[in-house]
């Protein structure tokens, strides 16, 4: 069964993790899926999976937590394997845990972090700006937000390369690369071991960081259990080390291959906050999963209790029914109600921090490296999945081109 487009026959085996089109050209492929199929059912390994790609359905579905539960946000796995807290909790329990993290990520808290964010950004750029080339993802995108978040959380910054490698192995290896799941399993155990040590250390020696705050917090008048502390820390670890890096890759790939937009940012830095929102809209990277709680009709689809639902932000944010010229990047777009950070109870808690990091990166990079392009002699690598992103973006530019500022 499909929604009102009635054209999902060719997409019955569509899988967000392995579809070749998503790996080759993700946003264009999502546009094709949305325009040809809209909302449709696919055959998942554990339950039917409904794919929703249009703005209105994604907008409404993400806010209807009573119909679409967050108890499992990975559509192709069995229920009960984990409970990432608070992501895989529904209200009211979700809010009890989320509010413990909120003080660290408010606009005021992010504003207080801004000088440190800017310092970290500049120090990374200075390492390679006179070289005339870099792998943008390896040398900047994955390191810049990671260090900031690790300090906020209390993770050992000196082990950042190892921590990033574990995150990559767990989240982005394909079944071909890890057919028996042993690499992902080992990464999970390594991450859990490190986080357990961190929790124990903060109990014995409190610091001014997120882990110390949740270790000493209570929910419903009782301390948080060790298991739930691990689930909270694990979720923070995975989210903090992946999403901003992925968006930075999408932003700079576009700018490196679209010189008019790059030149606009260089010549008119005041447009950067608005450009950030437009790039978030045009190149959303998150696809989120839910579990259907009861039989119902939604988006023209007869969803049933236990089915899985996928709400794809990338095609929804490029839906022509909501955004005129949706596939085009327009820094002067005036009506931009994008959903790059999600909606509803689970709207991204770190959105203020992410925006600050993205804006500062655009500002400081273009002060120092205003002219750059993709090095087409080198390989560009990309992964699809729940959080998509580039893994390698080779850039080059005329050395020593920094402006006076």
N, C-alpha and C positions, 0 to 999 in steps of 0.2 A: 504494500500500500504506500501511496505517496501523498504529498500535499497537493495543492491545486495546480501545480505545473504538469503533473502526470508524465514526467519524463525521466524517471529515476532508474529505468531498466538497466542502463549501462553503468550504474553506480552501486549495484547491489553488493558488490565486493569491496566497496570503497573503505579504506582504512587510513585514519589520520597519521598513523605512525609509519606506514610503509608505502603509501601511494607514490608511484614514481613521479607523477606530475608535481606533487607537492615538494618533493626533493629537488626537482629540476627548476621549477619556477613557481614558488609557492603562491604568491598573491594572485598571479594570473590564473593559476589552476583553481584557486578558490573562487575567483570570479566566474570561471567556466562552470564549476559545480553549482554555484548559486543560480546562475542564469538558466542552466539547463534542467536542474532538478529541484531547486528550492529546498523543500523539506522532504526527507525520504528515509526509508528503513533500510538498514544493511544487516548482514548476518555477522554478529560478533561471536567470539569463541565461547562466551559464557551466557550471553543473552542477546536478543535483538538490540541493535543500536540505532537510534533515530538521530539523524544529522540535521541540525537547524542552521541555516546560513543567512537568512534574511534579517534585516534590522529589526522589524517589529517583533518577530518571534523570539529572537535572541534577547531583545529588550524586555519583553514580558516574561519570558521563561526564567531569566536570571533573578527576577524579583519574586517569582512564585515559588518560594521554598516549601510550601505545603504540598504542591504537586511534584516538584523536582527537588528531591532531597540531596544533600551534599555528603551523605554517609559513605559514598565511594566516588571519588572524582576521576578515577581511571577507568574508562569504559570497557576495557578489554581484560580486566582481572576479576577474580572471584571476590565476593564480599567477605569482609572480616579479616583480610590479611593484615590490615593496619588501620589506625585511626589517627590521621594527621590532625593535630589540634592547633588552632581552632578550625582549620579549613574543612575538615570532614565532620563537623558538628552542625546541627541545625539549631535555630533559636528554640528555647532561651539559653541552652547551655553554651552555644557559640558565643554569645555576648559576654558571658561571665569570664571566659578566657581571653577574648579579644581585648576587653577593657584593661587587662593587665599590661598589654603591650602598647596601648594607645599613647601614653605619656611620652614615650621615646620617639614618636613619629608625628607629633602635631606640627602645624606650621611654625609655631614658636620654637619648638625643639629643633626642627630642621634649620631654621634661621640661625640659631646659635651654633650650628655645625658648619655653616656656610664657609667660613674662612678656612677651616680644615679641609673641606671638600675642594676648595679652589687650590689650596696648597698642594694637595695630593695630585690633582689634575695637572697642574703646571710642572711638577717635578717629573712626572712621567713623560710629558711632551718634550721637556728639555733634554732628556736622555737621547732622543733620536732626531730632533728637528733639523740639526745641521747635517745629518747623514744623507738626507734626500730620499729615504725610503724606510718603510717598516711594514711588518704584518700588523695591520691595525688591530685585529682582534687579539692576537697573541701578546702584543706589546703594549696595548692600551686598553681596549674595551673590557677584557676580562679581568684586568688588574685594578683598574681605577675604582669601580664601585665595590669590588670585592674587599679591598683593604679598608675602605670606609665602613662597610657593614661588619667586617670581622672585628674591628675595634669597638663598634657599637655593641656587638653581641658579647665580646670578651674572648673570642677565638684567638689562638696564637698566630699572629700575622706572619711570623717567620716560617710558618708551615703552609703558606698560602698555595704554593705550587702543588703540594700533595693534596690539600683539601679540594682544590679545583679539579685535579685529576679524578679524585673519587666521585665528585659531583658529575663530571662528564661521563664516567663509566656507568654510573647508575641511571642517568637520565637520557643519554643520547646514543648509546650503543644499539645497533640493530640486532635482530635475531641472527643475521648472517655473521655479524662480528662476534656474537656471544651466544652460540646456538643452544648451549645447555644452561645459560643463565649464571654460570659460575663466576664470571667477572663481576656482574652486577651484585651477586650475592656477597662476594668478598668485599666489594666497596661498601655495601650496606653495613656489614659487620664492622668494618674499619671505622666508618662514621659513627656508628652507635657506641663503639668503644671509646672513641675520643670524647664524645659528648658526655658519656657517663663519667669519665675522668674530670671533665670540666665542671659538671654538676657537683661532684664530690668536693672538688677544690673550692668552689664558691661557698659551699656550706662551711668549710673550715676557714676560709679566708675571703670574706665578702669584698667585692669591688664595686665600682660605679659602672655597672653594665647591665644589659638586659637579663642575662642568665642569673645574676645575683638577685635581681628583682623578682623573677618568677620562682626561684628556689625558696624565697622567703614569703611568697604570697599565699593567700588562702582563697579557696572557692567554696561557697556554701558553708563557711565557718570552719573548714578543715584544710590542712596543708595539701598541696597538690601531690599526688602519688608519684613515685619515681618513674613508673611507666608513662604517666601522662607528661611528666617533665621531659622525658626523652622524646616523646612524640612532638611536643611543642618545639623543642630545640632542633629536632630533625627537620621539621617544616621550615623553620626560620633559616636554617643552614641552606636548604635547597633553594628556597626563594631568593635569599639574599645574594647567592653566588651565581645567579643565572639570568634573571629577567632583564635587569638594566643593561647588562652586557649584550644580551640579544638585541635589545632596541638600539643600542649604540651602533651595532654592526649594521642594522637595517638603515639607520639614518645616514651613516657615512658611506655605505655602498651607493645609496641614491645620490648623495652629493658628489661623490667621485665620478659618477657616470652621467650627471646632469649639471654641467657647468653653469648654466644660467641660475639655477637655484643656489649653487655654491657662491657664485658672485654676488647674489642678492644678500646673502648673509654677511659677506665680507664688507660690502659697501653700505649696508643698512643694518647694523647690529641690533638696533631697536626692534627689528622684526623677529628676533630669535625666540621670545616666548610664544608668539603666535605660530611661528614655523614649527616649534616643538609640538604644539597641539596638532598641527596638520600632519606632520610626519608620524606621530602616534596613531592618528586616524588611518592614514594610508598604508601603514606598515605594522599593524598590530600582529603580535606574535603568539598570543595565548589562545588555546582552545580548551575549554573547560567542560568537565563531565558531570552528570547528575544521574540519580536513580529515580525512576518514576514510582510514585507511592500508591497510585490507584488508577483504575481504568478511566480514561477520559479522552476527549478529542482536543487536540491542541495543534494549531497551525494547519488544520485540515488533516491531521494524522491521528489514527486510532491508537494512541499509546496505551500500554497496559502495565499494571503493577509489576515491578521487577525489571522492566525494560530499562535500558540505558539511554541517556540523551546526551548529545554533544552539542554545545553552543559555541559556534565558531565565530570569534570576534573579527577575524581578518575579513571575511566576505561581508559580514554585517556592516562593518565600518566603511565598506566600499560599495554599498547598495545604492544604486541610482535612485531608488524610490525615496531615499532620505537625503542624499547628497548629490547635488547637480555636478556633473563632471567628476563622478566619484573616483574613477581610476586615475585621475590626474592630481598631481600635487599642486596646490594653490595656496601660497602663503598669505594671500589676501582673503581667504575664505572667512566669511563673517558669521556664519551659522554652523557651528562645529560641535554638535552634541555626540561626540564619539564615545565609544565604550571600551577603549583600550585597557582601562583599569577595572573593567567589569561593572556590575551594578548589584543592587540589593544588599543583603546582609554581608555578603562576602566581597564587596568591593575592596580592591587592593588597599590594605592598611598602609603600605609603604608608598602610596602615590605621591605624597608631598616630597618625600626624599628622592624618589625617582625623577620627578620633574626638576628638582634642583640640580641633581647630578647631570641630567641631560642638557639643561640650559647652560650650566657652567662649562660643560665639555664643548658645546658649540661656540661659546664665547672665547674661551682660552685657546682652543685649537686654532680658530681662524685669525686670532691675533698673531699667532706665531707661524702658522702654515696656511696662508690664504689660498695658495694655488697648489692643487694636487689632483691626481687622477689614478684610475685603476691601472695597475701594472698587468697588462693583458698577456704577458709572457709567463705569468705565474698562475697557479691553480687557485680558484676560489672554491672553498668548501662550505657546505650548508647542510643542516639537518632539519627535518620536519618533526612533528610530534606535538605533544601537549604544550610545550614551550619551544618554539622553533627558533632558529638563529644561524648565523654564520659561524664557522669555525676557523676560517682563514680569509683575510681580505688584504692582499698585497697592494700597497699604495706607493706612489713615487711622486717627487716634487723637486723643483730646483732648490738645491741646498742654500742655506743661509739667506732665506727670503723674508725673515721676520720684519714686521712693521715696527715703527716707533710707537710706543704706547705708554 
